[in-house]
Amino acid sequence: MTEAQLQYLIAHKAVPHPTNTLELVETHISWVLLGDAFVYKIKKPLKLSFLDFSTLAKRKAYCEQEVVLNRRLAPAMYLGILPVHETSGGCVLGGPAGGPIDYAVLMRRMDTSRQMDLLLERGAVDLESIHGLADRIAQFHRDADKVPEGEDWRELYEEFADLKTVQAFLEDHLGRHTGRLIQDANEWALNFLKGVRGRIGERNARGFVVDGHGDLHCRNIFLLEEPVIFDCIEFNEDFRKLDVLSEVAFLAMDLERFGRKELSAAFCKRYFAQYPCLENKTDERLFLFYKMYRANVRMKVTAIQLLGKMDRGIHPEERSLLTNFHGLFRSYYIELSTSW
């Protein structure tokens, strides 16, 4: 699908459900069209180092995969897929006309006022909601398919050390001390992961490595009567097949990013009571490492996004986000390297 065809869809509201508005939200890999009651997500025809949407057949397959995987945690939200057809004047989403030129994931539009990141900004997340969320995720992890061979310590280290690719940008915007922090943390992480490599293998054998969500942060959660957790990673199974500690650490870290350490602690206490996968002191160290690793990845992703916007400058909110992830990364590193 081309940009021109996309704009035609939007201008003519050429979707199968009546809607007063059709708003475009663009990510680096998708076009998301928000109607009054439904959402249509179209994958961009891209081939990157971590995904391949370059052909119509692949985009269709990944749309189907997205629906299947997300129905595990959001069955009422993910409704199916729709073809995009070319017409004499432009194109239309759905309908029988002609051969498909693309596909879209069809979703029910949820109440965005209940999106967890927005609720956190308003101070409107309570302990009952956190407990319900922890119970839902613990059940999901218990039921999830176990992965025969999880990520080994070398792969973990390579991903952790990839922060070096944006080191120059971080030094420019956060200070030269950030470069030293990255070097020291990388050296520490290498020695740490070598030291716990046996336990990483044991946890895999114990069934704690699962086909999970892969992108478990607050923006991907609606706190409804039953929590709805959406937008799992479908395009690269390696990002989704992980130790449950890594998945839980992602959400715990994100709660702390909002300054809600007490909610993070409550979430972890409830989750580990429901799913006792934190078995010894080494696991506790691994869990804190995974929090540092998740802060590392979010800092890198934020830096990459900002690098693509340098022509317009960095907004204060974007700089604040980068600073928050940097602060968490530094605090986890200090705790791990000095207190254990």
VOBA-1610 file (N, C-alpha, C; in pm, whole numbers, padded with zeros to 5 digits, always signed):
BEGIN
Met+00084-00119+00000Met+00000+00000+00000Met+00087+00124+00000Thr+00048+00224-00077Thr+00126+00347-00087Thr+00068+00455+00004Glu+00146+00559+00025Glu+00099+00673+00104Glu-00025+00736+00038Ala-00024+00745-00096Ala-00138+00804-00167Ala-00265+00723-00145Gln-00253+00591-00151Gln-00369+00505-00128Gln-00419+00518+00016Leu-00325+00529+00109Leu-00362+00549+00249Leu-00441+00679+00267Gln-00392+00786+00206Gln-00461+00915+00218Gln-00599+00911+00154Tyr-00615+00834+00047Tyr-00746+00818-00015Tyr-00842+00748+00083Leu-00794+00642+00147Leu-00876+00572+00246Leu-00926+00667+00354Ile-00835+00750+00403Ile-00870+00841+00512Ile-00967+00948+00464Ala-00936+01010+00348Ala-01019+01120+00298Ala-01161+01074+00267His-01175+00953+00216His-01307+00902+00177His-01371+00813+00284Lys-01300+00797+00397Lys-01349+00707+00503Lys-01392+00573+00442Ala-01305+00520+00358Ala-01336+00400+00282Ala-01311+00275+00364Val-01387+00264+00473Val-01378+00151+00565Val-01517+00089+00578Pro-01526-00035+00625Pro-01655-00106+00619Pro-01754-00070+00731His-01715+00017+00824His-01805+00053+00933His-01828+00203+00932Pro-01953+00248+00951Pro-01980+00392+00953Pro-01897+00462+01062Thr-01842+00577+01027Thr-01760+00651+01123Thr-01762+00799+01088Asn-01768+00883+01189Asn-01763+01027+01167Asn-01621+01076+01145Thr-01526+01006+01205Thr-01386+01045+01192Thr-01302+00922+01159Leu-01189+00945+01098Leu-01092+00840+01071Leu-00954+00903+01088Glu-00897+00880+01204Glu-00772+00946+01243Glu-00654+00852+01219Leu-00546+00906+01164Leu-00425+00828+01141Leu-00328+00845+01257Val-00283+00732+01312Val-00171+00729+01407Val-00063+00645+01342Glu+00053+00703+01322Glu+00161+00636+01249Glu+00272+00593+01345Thr+00313+00467+01335Thr+00431+00419+01406Thr+00540+00393+01302His+00656+00350+01347His+00764+00327+01250His+00739+00204+01164Ile+00642+00117+01202Ile+00618-00003+01121Ile+00472-00019+01077Ser+00381+00069+01122Ser+00239+00051+01091Ser+00168+00183+01070Trp+00056+00176+00995Trp-00043+00283+00989Trp-00165+00234+01067Val-00210+00312+01163Val-00324+00274+01245Val-00434+00377+01224Leu-00550+00331+01174Leu-00662+00419+01147Leu-00766+00401+01257Leu-00796+00511+01327Leu-00889+00507+01439Leu-01025+00559+01394Gly-01123+00470+01386Gly-01260+00510+01359Gly-01336+00530+01489Asp-01465+00557+01480Asp-01544+00581+01600Asp-01552+00457+01687Ala-01572+00341+01627Ala-01591+00218+01704Ala-01488+00110+01674Phe-01416+00125+01561Phe-01322+00023+01520Phe-01187+00083+01483Val-01085-00002+01487Val-00948+00038+01454Val-00897-00055+01345Tyr-00824+00000+01248Tyr-00771-00075+01135Tyr-00620-00053+01131Lys-00543-00160+01143Lys-00397-00149+01151Lys-00335-00214+01027Ile-00263-00132+00949Ile-00202-00177+00824Ile-00050-00174+00840Lys+00014-00281+00803Lys+00160-00290+00817Lys+00228-00223+00699Lys+00329-00144+00727Lys+00404-00078+00621Lys+00488-00181+00545Pro+00505-00163+00415Pro+00584-00259+00336Pro+00734-00240+00358Leu+00781-00286+00474Leu+00919-00263+00516Leu+00995-00395+00531Lys+01126-00385+00517Lys+01215-00494+00558Lys+01328-00432+00640Leu+01329-00467+00770Leu+01429-00414+00862Leu+01508-00530+00922Ser+01605-00498+01003Ser+01689-00603+01061Ser+01609-00698+01149Phe+01496-00651+01205Phe+01421-00732+01300Phe+01282-00771+01250Leu+01244-00733+01128Leu+01114-00773+01074Leu+01117-00769+00922Asp+01021-00839+00863Asp+01011-00842+00716Asp+00864-00837+00676Phe+00817-00718+00638Phe+00682-00697+00586Phe+00688-00663+00437Ser+00788-00712+00368Ser+00817-00663+00233Ser+00723-00716+00126Thr+00650-00825+00150Thr+00560-00880+00048Thr+00417-00886+00101Leu+00323-00888+00009Leu+00182-00898+00046Leu+00155-01025+00126Ala+00214-01137+00083Ala+00192-01263+00153Ala+00243-01257+00297Lys+00358-01194+00316Lys+00412-01184+00452Lys+00327-01092+00538Arg+00280-00982+00482Arg+00196-00892+00561Arg+00065-00960+00601Lys+00008-01038+00510Lys-00114-01112+00544Lys-00086-01212+00657Ala+00023-01285+00645Ala+00057-01386+00746Ala+00080-01322+00883Tyr+00147-01207+00885Tyr+00173-01141+01013Tyr+00047-01076+01070Cys-00044-01032+00984Cys-00173-00985+01034Cys-00248-01099+01102Glu-00250-01214+01037Glu-00317-01331+01096Glu-00250-01371+01227Gln-00117-01367+01229Gln-00043-01402+01350Gln-00073-01304+01463Glu-00083-01176+01428Glu-00112-01074+01529Glu-00246-01099+01596Val-00346-01137+01519Val-00478-01164+01575Val-00473-01285+01667Val-00413-01393+01620Val-00407-01516+01700Val-00335-01493+01832Leu-00220-01428+01827Leu-00141-01407+01948Leu-00209-01312+02046Asn-00267-01205+01995Asn-00328-01107+02084Asn-00462-01153+02142Arg-00525-01249+02079Arg-00648-01302+02138Arg-00623-01377+02269Arg-00497-01409+02296Arg-00466-01474+02424Arg-00497-01382+02542Leu-00472-01251+02525Leu-00490-01155+02634Leu-00597-01050+02605Ala-00640-01039+02478Ala-00741-00939+02442Ala-00839-00998+02340Pro-00910-01105+02378Pro-00995-01175+02281Pro-01109-01091+02225Ala-01163-00999+02304Ala-01275-00918+02256Ala-01230-00800+02172Met-01101-00772+02172Met-01049-00655+02101Met-01008-00691+01958Tyr-00949-00807+01939Tyr-00895-00847+01808Tyr-00998-00930+01734Leu-01054-00873+01627Leu-01170-00930+01561Leu-01138-01011+01436Gly-01025-00985+01372Gly-00990-01057+01251Gly-00907-00969+01158Ile-00900-01007+01030Ile-00828-00925+00932Ile-00921-00892+00815Leu-00891-00781+00748Leu-00969-00735+00633Leu-00875-00709+00516Pro-00920-00740+00393Pro-00839-00705+00276Pro-00856-00557+00241Val-00754-00501+00176Val-00764-00369+00115Val-00768-00392-00036His-00874-00342-00102His-00891-00362-00246His-00869-00231-00320Glu-00807-00241-00436Glu-00792-00125-00525Glu-00922-00107-00603Thr-00964+00018-00619Thr-01084+00050-00697Thr-01045+00145-00810Ser-01140+00175-00896Ser-01111+00264-01009Ser-01069+00403-00962Gly-01124+00446-00848Gly-01090+00580-00800Gly-00982+00582-00694Gly-00958+00469-00632Gly-00859+00466-00524Gly-00853+00328-00462Cys-00903+00313-00339Cys-00904+00183-00273Cys-01008+00183-00162Val-01040+00063-00113Val-01141+00048-00009Val-01097-00064+00084Leu-01124-00047+00211Leu-01089-00149+00309Leu-01210-00240+00329Gly-01193-00370+00302Gly-01303-00464+00307Gly-01376-00471+00174Gly-01478-00555+00168Gly-01554-00567+00045Gly-01494-00669-00050Pro-01570-00708-00153Pro-01528-00816-00242Pro-01454-00772-00367Ala-01436-00642-00388Ala-01389-00594-00519Ala-01243-00628-00543Gly-01217-00696-00656Gly-01081-00716-00704Gly-00992-00797-00611Gly-00867-00811-00652Gly-00768-00880-00569Gly-00715-00787-00462Pro-00680-00840-00344Pro-00631-00753-00236Pro-00494-00695-00269Ile-00475-00570-00230Ile-00343-00506-00243Ile-00275-00496-00107Asp-00351-00524+00000Asp-00295-00523+00135Asp-00397-00580+00231Tyr-00358-00584+00359Tyr-00446-00636+00463Tyr-00437-00547+00587Ala-00543-00550+00666Ala-00546-00474+00791Ala-00598-00563+00903Val-00542-00544+01021Val-00597-00608+01142Val-00716-00524+01188Leu-00829-00590+01211Leu-00950-00522+01258Leu-00960-00539+01409Met-00973-00425+01479Met-00984-00426+01625Met-01104-00343+01670Arg-01161-00383+01782Arg-01262-00301+01847Arg-01191-00186+01918Arg-01242-00064+01903Arg-01179+00050+01970Arg-01216+00050+02118Met-01114+00059+02202Met-01135+00054+02346Met-01147+00195+02404Asp-01187+00202+02528Asp-01200+00330+02599Asp-01062+00382+02634Thr-01012+00479+02555Thr-00875+00526+02574Thr-00855+00596+02708Ser-00963+00641+02772Ser-00948+00704+02903Ser-00902+00603+03008Arg-00913+00473+02975Arg-00871+00368+03068Arg-00734+00311+03032Gln-00662+00378+02941Gln-00528+00333+02906Gln-00437+00358+03026Met-00357+00259+03062Met-00288+00261+03191Met-00188+00375+03205Asp-00116+00408+03098Asp-00019+00516+03109Asp-00088+00650+03137Leu-00205+00670+03076Leu-00280+00794+03100Leu-00337+00797+03241Leu-00381+00682+03290Leu-00431+00675+03427Leu-00319+00703+03527Leu-00200+00652+03499Leu-00086+00677+03588Leu-00052+00826+03593Glu-00059+00892+03478Glu-00030+01035+03475Glu-00130+01115+03559Arg-00251+01062+03572Arg-00354+01130+03651Arg-00358+01080+03796Gly-00270+00986+03829Gly-00270+00930+03964Gly-00395+00849+03992Ala-00447+00782+03889Ala-00576+00714+03900Ala-00566+00563+03890Val-00451+00506+03926Val-00436+00361+03929Val-00432+00316+04075Asp-00524+00227+04113Asp-00532+00184+04253Asp-00477+00043+04269Leu-00466+00002+04395Leu-00407-00127+04428Leu-00491-00243+04375Glu-00621-00228+04375Glu-00708-00334+04325Glu-00681-00361+04177Ser-00662-00254+04099Ser-00632-00271+03956Ser-00497-00340+03937Ile-00399-00304+04018Ile-00266-00365+04009Ile-00273-00514+04042His-00349-00549+04144His-00363-00690+04180His-00433-00768+04070Gly-00537-00710+04010Gly-00606-00777+03900Gly-00514-00798+03781Leu-00431-00699+03754Leu-00336-00709+03642Leu-00232-00817+03670Ala-00180-00820+03791Ala-00080-00922+03828Ala-00139-01062+03816Asp-00263-01079+03861Asp-00328-01210+03851Asp-00343-01253+03706Arg-00381-01157+03620Arg-00403-01189+03478Arg-00272-01230+03411Ile-00167-01159+03439Ile-00038-01188+03375Ile+00020-01320+03429Ala+00005-01344+03558Ala+00053-01470+03615Ala-00019-01589+03552Gln-00150-01578+03534Gln-00226-01685+03469Gln-00182-01703+03324Phe-00161-01593+03256Phe-00114-01598+03117Phe+00019-01671+03108His+00112-01640+03198His+00243-01705+03194His+00234-01853+03231Arg+00147-01888+03323Arg+00130-02030+03355Arg+00077-02108+03235Asp-00013-02045+03159Asp-00077-02114+03046Asp+00004-02106+02917Ala+00098-02015+02909Ala+00171-01990+02784Ala+00253-02111+02743Asp+00275-02123+02613Asp+00359-02230+02561Asp+00501-02213+02614Lys+00560-02323+02659Lys+00698-02321+02706Lys+00793-02328+02586Val+00904-02260+02596Val+01001-02253+02487Val+01114-02351+02515Pro+01140-02445+02425Pro+01243-02548+02451Pro+01382-02488+02473Glu+01416-02386+02397Glu+01548-02324+02411Glu+01531-02173+02416Gly+01555-02117+02532Gly+01544-01972+02547Gly+01673-01902+02509Glu+01672-01772+02527Glu+01787-01689+02498Glu+01902-01727+02591Asp+02023-01745+02536Asp+02135-01775+02623Asp+02204-01646+02667Trp+02301-01657+02755Trp+02363-01539+02816Trp+02435-01453+02713Arg+02491-01514+02609Arg+02563-01437+02507Arg+02467-01346+02429Glu+02350-01401+02393Glu+02250-01320+02322Glu+02200-01206+02409Leu+02178-01234+02537Leu+02137-01129+02630Leu+02241-01018+02636Tyr+02366-01058+02642Tyr+02471-00956+02651Tyr+02480-00874+02523Glu+02469-00939+02408Glu+02476-00865+02281Glu+02365-00760+02274Glu+02245-00796+02317Glu+02134-00700+02315Glu+02158-00587+02416Phe+02210-00622+02532Phe+02240-00521+02633Phe+02346-00424+02583Ala+02451-00478+02524Ala+02564-00396+02480Ala+02531-00312+02357Asp+02419-00339+02291Asp+02381-00263+02171Asp+02351-00117+02202Leu+02338-00083+02329Leu+02320+00057+02367Leu+02435+00144+02318Lys+02551+00081+02294Lys+02667+00157+02245Lys+02639+00222+02110Thr+02542+00170+02035Thr+02514+00226+01902Thr+02459+00367+01909Val+02404+00406+02025Val+02352+00543+02040Val+02429+00619+02149Gln+02547+00570+02183Gln+02625+00631+02292Gln+02659+00777+02262Ala+02699+00805+02139Ala+02737+00943+02105Ala+02619+01038+02122Phe+02501+00995+02079Phe+02381+01078+02094Phe+02351+01101+02242Leu+02360+00996+02323Leu+02330+01008+02465Leu+02431+01100+02535Glu+02557+01092+02495Glu+02657+01181+02553Glu+02628+01326+02517Asp+02585+01349+02394Asp+02554+01486+02351Asp+02439+01545+02430His+02340+01462+02465His+02217+01514+02524His+02205+01490+02673Leu+02284+01397+02727Leu+02277+01370+02870Leu+02409+01395+02942Gly+02516+01415+02866Gly+02645+01443+02927Gly+02747+01333+02904Arg+02875+01371+02910Arg+02984+01276+02885Arg+02986+01161+02985His+02934+01187+03107His+02933+01082+03209His+02849+00962+03164Thr+02754+00984+03073Thr+02670+00874+03025Thr+02752+00771+02949Gly+02850+00816+02872Gly+02937+00725+02801Gly+03014+00634+02895Arg+03063+00692+03004Arg+03136+00612+03103Arg+03042+00512+03170Leu+02920+00555+03199Leu+02821+00465+03258Leu+02794+00346+03167Ile+02777+00371+03038Ile+02750+00263+02943Ile+02867+00165+02938Gln+02989+00217+02935Gln+03107+00130+02931Gln+03116+00045+03058Asp+03097+00108+03174Asp+03107+00035+03300Asp+02996-00069+03312Ala+02874-00032+03272Ala+02761-00124+03282Ala+02779-00242+03187Asn+02831-00218+03068Asn+02854-00326+02974Asn+02957-00425+03028Glu+03064-00374+03086Glu+03166-00461+03142Glu+03109-00542+03258Trp+03030-00475+03344Trp+02970-00546+03457Trp+02872-00653+03407Ala+02788-00619+03309Ala+02688-00712+03258Ala+02753-00837+03199Leu+02863-00819+03130Leu+02932-00934+03071Leu+02976-01031+03181Asn+03038-00979+03286Asn+03084-01065+03394Asn+02966-01127+03470Phe+02861-01048+03490Phe+02744-01099+03561Phe+02679-01213+03485Leu+02656-01195+03356Leu+02588-01297+03278Leu+02671-01424+03264Lys+02802-01408+03255Lys+02888-01527+03257Lys+02869-01604+03387Gly+02859-01529+03496Gly+02848-01591+03628Gly+02717-01662+03653Val+02609-01617+03587Val+02477-01678+03612Val+02429-01762+03494Arg+02518-01790+03402Arg+02474-01861+03281Arg+02415-01998+03314Gly+02467-02063+03418Gly+02413-02192+03457Gly+02269-02181+03505Arg+02240-02076+03582Arg+02104-02056+03633Arg+02009-02018+03520Ile+02057-01944+03422Ile+01973-01911+03306Ile+01928-02039+03237Gly+02019-02134+03222Gly+01984-02262+03164Gly+01889-02342+03251Glu+01910-02337+03383Glu+01821-02408+03475Glu+01679-02354+03468Arg+01666-02222+03458Arg+01532-02162+03452Arg+01461-02204+03323Asn+01536-02218+03217Asn+01476-02266+03093Asn+01423-02409+03112Ala+01503-02492+03177Ala+01463-02631+03202Ala+01344-02639+03297Arg+01329-02540+03385Arg+01218-02537+03481Arg+01088-02487+03418Gly+01093-02446+03291Gly+00972-02402+03223Gly+00939-02256+03241Phe+01036-02174+03282Phe+01012-02032+03305Phe+01037-01946+03181Val+01075-02008+03071Val+01089-01936+02944Val+00968-01970+02859Val+00891-01867+02821Val+00761-01889+02757Val+00748-01804+02630Asp+00646-01839+02553Asp+00605-01756+02441Asp+00510-01651+02499Gly+00564-01536+02534Gly+00490-01436+02610Gly+00435-01323+02524His+00433-01205+02583His+00381-01086+02516His+00492-01012+02442Gly+00602-00984+02511Gly+00719-00925+02448Gly+00728-00774+02456Asp+00617-00707+02485Asp+00618-00560+02488Asp+00525-00511+02600Leu+00548-00563+02719Leu+00456-00545+02830Leu+00488-00416+02907His+00435-00305+02856His+00449-00178+02927His+00312-00112+02939Cys+00305-00003+03014Cys+00177+00053+03058Cys+00091+00103+02943Arg+00151+00150+02834Arg+00072+00201+02722Arg-00004+00090+02650Asn+00036-00034+02670Asn-00028-00148+02603Asn-00130-00219+02693Ile-00184-00146+02790Ile-00279-00205+02885Ile-00398-00111+02902Phe-00519-00167+02894Phe-00640-00096+02933Phe-00687-00154+03066Leu-00702-00070+03167Leu-00749-00115+03296Leu-00902-00105+03300Leu-00965-00206+03241Leu-01109-00217+03242Leu-01149-00313+03356Glu-01275-00353+03360Glu-01318-00446+03465Glu-01230-00571+03465Glu-01200-00620+03345Glu-01096-00721+03325Glu-00986-00654+03245Pro-00860-00655+03292Pro-00755-00585+03218Pro-00739-00640+03077Val-00721-00550+02982Val-00699-00587+02843Val-00555-00551+02808Ile-00477-00651+02772Ile-00335-00633+02741Ile-00318-00662+02593Phe-00274-00564+02517Phe-00277-00574+02371Phe-00141-00545+02310Asp-00136-00555+02177Asp-00019-00518+02096Asp+00106-00598+02132Cys+00090-00730+02146Cys+00208-00813+02167Cys+00290-00818+02038Ile+00412-00862+02049Ile+00502-00865+01933Ile+00474-00990+01850Glu+00433-00967+01726Glu+00406-01078+01635Glu+00514-01093+01528Phe+00590-00987+01505Phe+00678-00983+01386Phe+00813-01048+01409Asn+00846-01082+01534Asn+00975-01145+01561Asn+00960-01229+01688Glu+00954-01358+01671Glu+00928-01445+01786Glu+01041-01441+01888Asp+01161-01407+01847Asp+01272-01399+01943Asp+01248-01291+02047Phe+01176-01184+02011Phe+01145-01078+02107Phe+01035-01119+02205Arg+00960-01221+02168Arg+00844-01263+02246Arg+00872-01385+02332Lys+00974-01462+02299Lys+01006-01584+02372Lys+01115-01551+02474Leu+01075-01548+02601Leu+01162-01489+02702Leu+01130-01547+02840Asp+01225-01527+02931Asp+01203-01563+03071Asp+01092-01474+03127Val+01002-01533+03204Val+00893-01454+03260Val+00945-01341+03347Leu+01064-01358+03407Leu+01123-01251+03487Leu+01148-01127+03402Ser+01191-01147+03278Ser+01216-01034+03189Ser+01087-00961+03156Glu+00980-01036+03134Glu+00851-00975+03101Glu+00796-00895+03220Val+00801-00954+03338Val+00752-00886+03458Val+00839-00764+03489Ala+00969-00778+03469Ala+01061-00666+03493Ala+01029-00546+03405Phe+00984-00571+03283Phe+00950-00463+03190Phe+00839-00376+03250Leu+00731-00441+03296Leu+00620-00364+03352Leu+00658-00299+03485Ala+00735-00371+03567Ala+00779-00314+03695Ala+00864-00189+03671Met+00955-00196+03576Met+01038-00081+03542Met+00953+00035+03493Asp+00852+00005+03410Asp+00770+00112+03355Asp+00686+00179+03463Leu+00637+00103+03559Leu+00566+00163+03671Leu+00657+00257+03749Glu+00782+00218+03766Glu+00877+00302+03836Glu+00912+00427+03755Arg+00905+00415+03622Arg+00925+00534+03538Arg+00823+00641+03568Phe+00703+00601+03605Phe+00599+00697+03641Phe+00609+00741+03787Gly+00717+00700+03853Gly+00737+00739+03992Gly+00653+00660+04090Arg+00602+00543+04048Arg+00513+00465+04134Arg+00582+00336+04180Lys+00686+00353+04258Lys+00759+00237+04308Lys+00671+00148+04395Glu+00577+00209+04466Glu+00490+00129+04553Glu+00398+00040+04471Leu+00354+00088+04354Leu+00271+00004+04267Leu+00355-00106+04202Ser+00477-00073+04167Ser+00568-00174+04111Ser+00591-00285+04213Ala+00616-00247+04338Ala+00641-00347+04443Ala+00515-00431+04467Ala+00399-00366+04467Ala+00273-00439+04489Ala+00246-00536+04375Phe+00270-00492+04252Phe+00252-00578+04135Phe+00341-00701+04146Cys+00470-00680+04177Cys+00565-00792+04184Cys+00529-00887+04298Lys+00493-00834+04413Lys+00458-00919+04527Lys+00338-01008+04492Arg+00238-00949+04428Arg+00118-01025+04392Arg+00149-01128+04284Tyr+00225-01087+04183Tyr+00258-01178+04073Tyr+00336-01298+04125Phe+00440-01274+04204Phe+00524-01384+04251Phe+00451-01474+04350Ala+00349-01420+04419Ala+00266-01504+04505Ala+00180-01597+04420Gln+00134-01547+04304Gln+00049-01626+04215Gln+00132-01724+04130Tyr+00253-01683+04097Tyr+00339-01767+04011Tyr+00480-01765+04071Pro+00510-01858+04162Pro+00638-01855+04234Pro+00756-01896+04145Cys+00804-01801+04069Cys+00915-01828+03975Cys+01043-01756+04018Leu+01040-01693+04133Leu+01158-01626+04190Leu+01206-01716+04303Glu+01300-01806+04272Glu+01326-01920+04361Glu+01445-01902+04454Asn+01536-01810+04424Asn+01656-01798+04507Asn+01718-01660+04486Lys+01830-01636+04553Lys+01897-01506+04546Lys+01947-01475+04404Thr+01991-01578+04333Thr+02036-01555+04195Thr+01921-01506+04108Asp+01802-01563+04129Asp+01685-01517+04055Asp+01653-01372+04088Glu+01670-01334+04213Glu+01646-01195+04252Glu+01743-01101+04180Arg+01867-01142+04168Arg+01965-01062+04094Arg+01930-01057+03946Leu+01887-01170+03891Leu+01846-01173+03750Leu+01728-01079+03726Phe+01634-01078+03820Phe+01517-00992+03803Phe+01558-00845+03800Leu+01649-00805+03887Leu+01696-00667+03887Leu+01777-00638+03761Phe+01854-00736+03715Phe+01925-00718+03587Phe+01827-00695+03474Tyr+01719-00774+03471Tyr+01621-00756+03364Tyr+01556-00618+03370Lys+01537-00562+03488Lys+01485-00426+03497Lys+01585-00328+03436Met+01713-00348+03467Met+01815-00263+03408Met+01820-00281+03256Tyr+01810-00405+03210Tyr+01810-00434+03068Tyr+01693-00366+02997Arg+01573-00370+03059Arg+01456-00307+02997Arg+01471-00155+02993Ala+01527-00095+03097Ala+01554+00049+03094Ala+01656+00081+02986Asn+01754-00005+02970Asn+01856+00008+02864Asn+01789+00011+02727Val+01702-00086+02701Val+01637-00097+02570Val+01546+00023+02543Arg+01468+00065+02645Arg+01379+00179+02624Arg+01458+00307+02602Met+01573+00321+02668Met+01657+00437+02646Met+01712+00436+02503Lys+01753+00319+02456Lys+01805+00308+02319Lys+01696+00339+02216Val+01577+00280+02233Val+01468+00302+02139Val+01428+00449+02136Thr+01421+00512+02253Thr+01387+00654+02260Thr+01492+00737+02187Ala+01619+00704+02206Ala+01727+00777+02139Ala+01717+00761+01987Ile+01687+00640+01940Ile+01674+00617+01796Ile+01558+00699+01739Gln+01447+00702+01811Gln+01332+00781+01766Gln+01366+00930+01759Leu+01439+00978+01859Leu+01476+01120+01861Leu+01578+01153+01753Leu+01665+01058+01723Leu+01762+01080+01614Leu+01690+01104+01482Gly+01576+01039+01463Gly+01499+01057+01341Gly+01421+01187+01336Lys+01421+01262+01447Lys+01346+01388+01453Lys+01438+01508+01477Met+01567+01489+01457Met+01661+01595+01492Met+01641+01723+01411Asp+01576+01709+01294Asp+01556+01827+01211Asp+01459+01927+01275Arg+01376+01882+01367Arg+01280+01972+01431Arg+01316+01999+01576Gly+01425+01939+01626Gly+01465+01960+01764Gly+01393+01864+01858Ile+01440+01857+01981Ile+01386+01765+02081Ile+01292+01841+02174His+01171+01791+02185His+01071+01851+02273His+01108+01823+02419Pro+01081+01915+02511Pro+01114+01892+02653Pro+01056+01762+02709Glu+00935+01722+02667Glu+00877+01596+02715Glu+00958+01477+02668Glu+01011+01485+02545Glu+01093+01376+02493Glu+01226+01368+02567Arg+01285+01482+02597Arg+01409+01483+02674Arg+01384+01426+02814Ser+01269+01459+02872Ser+01235+01408+03005Ser+01222+01257+03003Leu+01160+01202+02897Leu+01147+01058+02885Leu+01283+00991+02878Leu+01373+01047+02798Leu+01507+00993+02785Leu+01579+00998+02920Thr+01564+01110+02989Thr+01628+01127+03120Thr+01575+01026+03221Asn+01444+01000+03216Asn+01385+00903+03309Asn+01443+00764+03290Phe+01451+00718+03165Phe+01507+00585+03140Phe+01655+00580+03180His+01727+00687+03152His+01867+00694+03191His+01881+00685+03343Gly+01795+00757+03416Gly+01801+00754+03561Gly+01774+00617+03619Leu+01674+00548+03563Leu+01643+00412+03609Leu+01758+00318+03578Phe+01810+00326+03457Phe+01922+00242+03417Phe+02039+00260+03514Arg+02071+00383+03545Arg+02183+00413+03636Arg+02155+00360+03777Ser+02034+00380+03827Ser+02003+00337+03963Ser+02006+00185+03977Tyr+01955+00113+03876Tyr+01960-00033+03881Tyr+02105-00081+03876Tyr+02185-00017+03792Tyr+02326-00056+03781Tyr+02399-00035+03914Ile+02376+00078+03976Ile+02442+00106+04105Ile+02400+00004+04209Glu+02271-00026+04215Glu+02223-00126+04312Glu+02285-00263+04287Leu+02289-00305+04163Leu+02343-00436+04131Leu+02494-00444+04156Ser+02566-00340+04119Ser+02712-00346+04123Ser+02770-00317+04261Thr+02689-00260+04351Thr+02742-00224+04482Thr+02676-00296+04598Ser+02557-00352+04578Ser+02481-00404+04691Ser+02471-00556+04691Trp+02520-00622+04587Trp+02505-00767+04579Trp+02643-00834+04584
//
